[in-house]
């Protein structure tokens, strides 16, 4: 969907998404309409022992929709980009897999989530983690600079998916890999539903 076809107020949508995921990061005991936390990541079959090493401060904010790690692990020395890294569960798993010779880059538009990710990376002693507050439709990275792009339950929140996919194509190196989990709707969504912010954020 191109930007000129987007019917929702993108500014309002982004603000509501920030509010929702700030709540997820600071009020981890609240019940949300989507599953969260370490128990959910374990139910999805997230990789061990890496998941077990990630601090609760991060994992209890996990709100992924599926397990993209079933598509493969990250190799030592690779550069990994996590789109919508949130509090950093996938990011910190990737940082362990790629090791000190590699690098992981997290991009998210929610400052509270990035703060959690930064604190947890420091607590784990990971020096190969880089974080950016940015939109995933406009990545602060050079062309062909990344080996693997990962994402979990984020691209569905962005109205202009073409822009996201163009950015992924731009930053991936030749032979690079895209590994994502996301929500797919198999039926046409009505115009009214596309304009409802609560349906985008929930």
N, C-alpha and C positions, 0 to 999 in steps of 0.2 A: 504494500500500500504506500503510495507516495504521499509526501507531506500535504499536498493540496487536496487529498481525499480524506484527511483526518478530520472527523467531526467533533471529537472531544477537545475541550480546552486543555492543551498539552501542559501549560503552566500549572493549572489547578491539579491536573493528574499527577504531575511530578511532586507537587507539594503534599498531596495525599499519600503517595507512595512513601515519601520521606517520613511522614508522620507515622504511618503503619509500621515501617521497619525500624524507626527509632523506638517505638513501643516494644517491638520484639527484642531489641537489644538491651533495653533498660528494665523491662518488666517481664522477666523470663518465666514467672510463675502464672501469668495470665493465660487463660484459655483463648486460643484464636480459632478461626474457622478453618485454618489449615494446620496440619501437624508440625510440631517443632521439637527440637532438642536432641540430646544424645540417643535416647531410646528410639526416636524416629530414624536417625542415621543408621543405627544398628539394625533396625527392622529392614531397612533398605539394603543391607549388606555392605555397608561402607568398609573400606579396607582396614584391616588390622595388621600390624600393631599401630599403624600411623594414627588412626582415629583415637585410640586410647591415650595417645600422648598429647592430644590437643586439649588445652585447658577448658574447664567447664564454662568459664566466662565467654568463650567463643561458641562451643558446641551447643550450649543451651539456647543460643539464638539461631541455630541451624533451621532453615525453613525450605529446604530443597524439595523438589517434586518427585525425583527418582534418583537412580544411582548411575551416573555416567561413567564411573570407574569400571563398570562391567565392560566398557569398550576398550579398556587398556590402561596400563600404568604409564607413568612418566619415566623416561630414562634418565639416568644420572647425566648431568651436564646440560640438560635441555633448558630452554627459556620458555616459560609457561605464562600465559595471560589468563587471568580469571575475570570474566565479564560479570559485573555485579557481584563482587566477592563477598559482600555483606560483612559479617563479623569474622569471616576468614576460615571456616572449616575446610572447604576445598582447597583454599590457598595454602593453608598450613600443612595439609596432607601432601600437596604437590611439592612444597618446599622440602619436606623430608625425602620425597622420592628423588628429586633432582639433585639434592645434596649441595654441598658448598661450592662445587664447580659449576652449578647451574644458577638459575635466577627465576624467581616468580614475581609477577607483577599483578597487583590487584587494583581494579578500577571499580569505584562505586560512587553514587551521588549522595549517600547518607553519611554525614560526618560521624554520628554516634557509632555506626557500624565500623567505619574505618578506625576509630579510636580503639574499639574492642580488638580488631585484627592486629593493630600496631602493638597493643599491650601484650597480647598473647604471643606474638612473634618474639617480643623481647623476653617474655617469661620462658620461652622455649630455647632461647639463645640462638635464634635463627637470624643470620646476618645476610641471607640471600633473598630477603623480602622487600619489595618496593611497592608503595601504595600511592594512588592518585585519586583525588576527588574530582570526578569528571563524569560526563555522560558517555555511555557506550556507543552512541551515535557519532561521537567525535573524539576518538582515542588520542591521547597525548603521546603517541609512539611513532617511531619511524617506519617507513615501508620495509616489508620483508625482514622484520626484526624478531619474530616469534616462531618457535617450533610447534607449540601446541596451544590452542585456545580451548579453555573449558568454560562452562557456564551451567548453572542449575536454577531453572525456574525464574529467569530474568527477562529473556528476550520477549516473552509473552506480555510483559508489562510495558513494552515500548511500542507506541503507535506506528512509528516509521521503521518497520523491520528491514526494508530495503537499505536504509542508511546503515543499520547495524551490520548487515551481511556484506555491504560494500567495504566497511571498515575492517571486518574480519579478513576479507579477501586481500585488502591492502597490507595488513600487518603480518600475515602469515608468510613464511618463507616458502619457496618452491618445495613441494613434498611435505609441507607441514600438515598438521592434523587438527580437525575440529571435533570436539568431544562435548556434547551437550545433552542435557535432560531438560525437557520443557513440556508445557501444556499444549496439546493440539486439539482443536475443535473440528469435528468432522462434518458439521452442518453450518450453513450460512447463518451468520449472526445478524439479527435485525438492526436497522438503523437506530431504533430507540435504545437497544441494548448497548450499541457501540458508544452512545453518548453518556451512558451511566457510569460515573466515576467509581461507584461502589463495586460494580462488577469487574472493573479493571483491577482494583486494588485487593479484592477479596479472593 
